[in-house]
């Protein structure tokens, strides 16, 4: 028995040693950037133990919960040993087999087509190359933990490379990744981007701006640093030595994707000088930078180590993304970029979105998280709002209520900040992610009260938000101005066809509305409502004038070329509309809660 165990240990040791000896080097060049291609050479050395080696392309990229099938963009896959072509074959959708006949070294070449503008996918043209690594680099099967190097050969007059990867000393545009988790988490910008730096929280920050814009880099240095300092204060430490912002400025842009020591942001190039546009950009910075802790280090247990070939399921994206939507509202307030009134209004907007979305009664925060992989944010349908609620928005609202509940329960001694810091340190100490039960236990430990009822109502349940109760903790009156009103509505939105046609089509139908109950369908052409022609009908789609709840309207439509008349009974509009007042005569207890909650 001892000999068998010893033999197994030796075998495992030999296998691990063999894997550790494999050297993996990538070289990326751009022969035809105008046609949106990257040329990738992957060199493997030390693979002589097998007659073949399998290399795989990830099917998704962490932070964006959608199977994107990056292998679909790979072309001209081939391999050579000692300069001679060897047999290769594709064995499944994202795996290529290279028959290297136990040769020590093999070179693999392939091309990647990159022409999707987003923060999640690679894009290449003659002005720059953005490499989203999970869509560019393959990994040898079973060698996710192996180190690699990446050499970038810029095209033509391109002379800048921006990435969070560590540079290899003495080798220009060459970078080292200790494993593929780091490589796939380190986007690369190549071109002539403007680069500027600032220091904050003891960390050097590089900002790489592609696409120009009317930004003031000196102002950005100061204001972005304020956000960094405020967010670092929540957790007590900043885990990075350097951090890279890659910003893509387009005519119309938005969105961001977090990485371990970098982020990619989409921005509108000429919006920096408007108050709304600038605040929107800073809010995006605050969101993605908060991910440095929340989700990248303070993470659900299912999100790392990653399975790059399949969905990675968790019920905790309401924390990972939802709280990261809530915290920027606090950070913008604490950094001086918004007012207490603006802070309240922003969060009431999120509550309104949740309460006015029928899907919030179908999907709980936990279910919405688990269903991220079929989340209609990426692939919306005409029925999305009736079926789903975003874990971003619902999580933001849960975070708001949880924060106020903790502050109120502890009489201003603790807040959600304390939970986030404690969970970050727990994940750091245990070197793993948290479970839902562990997060709940920490909330209860910090607050000193049970959160079982809260969880049942707002995390795993779909109860309506008790907005008045929670804001009252901080001496803020919130009322629903639509409370008690009985305003009739059809429950459908309309969209005009091409200009000048006069045609009107149904764009959406809201669950349980008159349109829903009466059988009005998305894509129906509305020709009249109670005899009023299409142009007037368009104006009546959202508001039925001179009618009461319970009245019946006749909607004339054309569906699949057939004319029909629908008798639709009008229902009451269930949407909420909030008005808030920050009370000057709040009680001392309420003022304590308000101060702790807002942090100002």
Beta strands, then each sheet from edge to edge (+ up, - down):
strand 1: 23-29
strand 2: 37-45
strand 3: 53-57
strand 4: 74-81
strand 5: 84-85
strand 6: 88-92
strand 7: 95-98
strand 8: 105-113
strand 9: 123-124
strand 10: 128-131
strand 11: 138-140
strand 12: 148-152
strand 13: 160-163
strand 14: 166-167
strand 15: 174-177
strand 16: 188-191
strand 17: 194-200
strand 18: 203-210
strand 19: 242-250
strand 20: 256-258
strand 21: 262-268
strand 22: 476-480
strand 23: 488-489
strand 24: 492-496
strand 25: 504-509
strand 26: 525-529
strand 27: 532-533
strand 28: 552-559
strand 29: 562-569
strand 30: 571-572
strand 31: 578-582
sheet 1: 5+ 4- 8+ 2- 1+ 12+ 15- 14+
sheet 2: 6+ 7- 3+ 11-
sheet 3: 9+ 10- 16+ 13-
sheet 4: 17+ 18- 19- 21- 20+
sheet 5: 22+ 31-
sheet 6: 23+ 30-
sheet 7: 24+ 25- 26+ 27-
sheet 8: 24+ 25- 26+ 28- 29+
end
